[in-house]
Amino acid sequence: MGTDLDDLPEHVRRNRESWDRAAPEYVAAGEASWAASEPSWGIWGVPESELHLLPEVVAGRDAIELGCGTAYVSAWLARRGARVTVIDNSPAQLETARRLQREHGLEFPLLLGNAEQVPLADASFDLAISEYGASIWADPYRWVPEAARLLRPGGELIFLVNGTLMMLTIPDLEADGPAGDRLLRPYFGMHRFEWPDETGVEFHLGYGAWVRLLRTSGFEVTDLLEVRPGPEATTRYGHLATLEWSRSWPCEEVWKARRLG
């Protein structure tokens, strides 16, 4: 499932083509993340020891990563004893993930497909996770209910997205600089984002919309982490937000929710 471009929804097809083209730019970052001894998250690389994004215990749990890219998050989970399955929309990204599996001696299933329609059975997992995968590149009104379908009662959904304030204050064109201190677009009606100098399609919701979607999909929201990098943090995504901005307002958010039974 998910191999024929003609059968994919328009935004899924565009994102596959976009990420296949961009995949070489993410090889080095994927290699570094696979080799890292501790997980770090988001554009500022906030350490897991500070952010506490992962559950306290992952060993022995069935986990799925929705939109894995080079699959470094799943590598971190597998090393901690989770039984991991991943799905991604980009064959080129999965090619890098497959090579890194061989180099690091880790094996877990790598599925090519659309996280809005995963070809796996109901109630197959205890944890669903996404860091800038399906969480922003798939339609939340499709992938969140799909995550609920895949999770067992009591299972956890954890996903990292761009901060709402950043999405409201970042210019349309990358050349116009990073997020500023002025609102540039409406909060109400946030959903589909297309940028003039990008070919992919992103999805971002406001806080109330996220809460309602999660609740109607069968989740209980358990936490919202507003990511703040340390004073010495660095990033290769400075076109999105400066360190000063990101220490004043959250440029990233982590949602945590539990599947009700």
Secondary structure, 3 states (H helix, E strand, C coil): CCCCHHHCCHHHHHHHHHHHHHHHHHHHHHHHHHHCCCCEECCCCEEHHHHCCCCCCCCCCEEEEECCCCCHHHHHHHHCCCEEEEEECCHHHHHHHHHHHHHHCCCCCEEECCCCCCCCCCCCEEEEEEECCHHHHCCHHHHHHHHHHHEEEEEEEEEEEECHHHHHHCCCCHHHCCCCCCCCCCCCCCCEECCCCCCCCEECCCHHHHHHHHHHCCEEEEEEEEECCCCCCCCCCCCCCCHHHHHHCCCEEEEEEEECC
